[in-house]
Amino acid sequence: MSRHKEDWQPSASIEVLKQRAKILQLIRQFFLQRDVLEVDTPALGHGTVTDQHLHSFSTEFSHPMSTQPRTLYLQTSPEFAMKRLLCAGSGAIYQICKSFRNEESGRIHNPEFTMLEWYRPDYDHHQLMDEVEQLLQIVLACPQAQRVTYQQAFIAHLDCDPLTEDTRALEARAVELGYDHLLVQGIDKDTILMLLFSQHVEPFIGNSAPCFVYNFPASQAALAKINPDDPLVALRFECYFQGMELANGFYELSDSQEQLRRFTADNLKRQAKGIAPMPIDQHLIAALEHGLPDCAGVALGIDRLLMLALKQTSIDSVLAFANSRA
């Protein structure tokens, strides 16, 4: 493969890398002041995420004492291992680590990126939103965040209710908006919702101040609890600011059997779409059986946060070496 003569150079300027180091130090100080323990969990695991919209990198581990190589997966986030620590009694924890997703690369995406993830026992998702906002104000000096439910945002920008409309009605709305070429046979409701939300809600929220969108559809709960007072919604939030999704948080599901059911359902969806099923992290299921403390957790993209803090327009500009130069 031909390489440009200057491709050995860093993607980011040395000055930006110095500022990056200062901001990471600021984040660590934020958690030190709050008595949240920094932890370090494996990037390679035997299990991985089953979500049909997430794709893991894999590699073969050839152990000299084994006759068969074993497939290992680069983790899309440290969530599963951090929850095992919570089940073991760690208390409040955070981690700044590399995560990996075998997906797109572009202005705000790199297949290898830095994630900040933290968990707060005895917090619900609203209390955790408060803490995310505190961190954003320290790092970005931004205005007070706005908060809106997923349903409110969807109705305001698309004039239809994402919780009560059926798949056919949402397909019709997508056709009206010119997405008929994307509505392949068998597309499910959540994929349509994600398409419409990304194109017609995300660009119009969180422009002047961060915006928390919470109470996602129950079908998009992932690892979050369902609202006991409204089974149509999950106790999940995302944070958007200046055109980017910055964070994704849950009031964490602690029911091991429900989590196993969701992982199994994910794999069935993958198979229906011709995507290979992924190995379920049985260590996580066993940990949940032992007992996860009542807690909320959130994952925040450090590189995107740095783009905003340092007024950079591309993720490459805050990485020492973007994937194109790795």
ZITAMO-V51006 format. One line per field, one symbol per residue. ss: DSSP state (@ for helix, = for strand, . for the rest). phi: phi as a letter, one per 30 degrees, with the letter a starting at -180 (. if undefined). burial: b if it has 16 or more other C-alpha atoms within 10 Angstrom, else e. Layout:
BEGIN
ss->???
phi->???
burial->???
END
This chain:
BEGIN
ss->.............@@@@@@@@@@@@@@@@@@@@...==.....==............====........=====....@@@@@@@@@.....========...........==========...@@@@@@@@@@@@@@@@.....====@@@@@@@@@........@@@@@@@@@@...@@@......@@@@@@@@@@@@.@@@......=======@@@...=.=......=========..=========...@@@@@@@@@@@@@@@@@.........@@@@@@@@@....=======@@@@@@@@.....@@@@....@@@.
phi->.dbdecdddddcdddddddedddddddddedddchcddbbcddcbdcadcedccbcdbbcccddccdbdcdbbdddadedddddddddjdidbbacadbbbdbdbaebbbdcbcccbbbbeiccddddeededddddddchcdedcbbdeddddddcbhacddcddeddddddddedjcedcddeidcddddedddddcbcedcbidcbebccbideedcdhccddddcaddbcdbbbcbahibdcbbbbdddcdddddddddddeddddddcicddcddddddddddddkcdeabbbcbddddededdchccbdedccebdedcd
burial->eeeeeeeeebbbeeebbebbeebbeebbebbeeeebbeeeeebbbbbbbbbbeebbbbeeeeeeeeeeeeebbbbbbbbbbbbbbbbeeebbbbbbbbbbbeeebeebbbbbbbbbbbbbbebbbbebbeebbbbbeebeebeebbbeebbbbbeeebebbbbeeebeebbebbeeeeeeeeeeeeeebeebbeebbeebbbeebbeeebbbbbbbbbebbbbbbbbeeeebbbbbbbbbbbebbbbbbbbbbbebeebbebbbebbbbbeeeeeebbbbbeebbebbeebbbebbbbbbbbbbbbbbbbeeebbbbbbbbbbeee
END
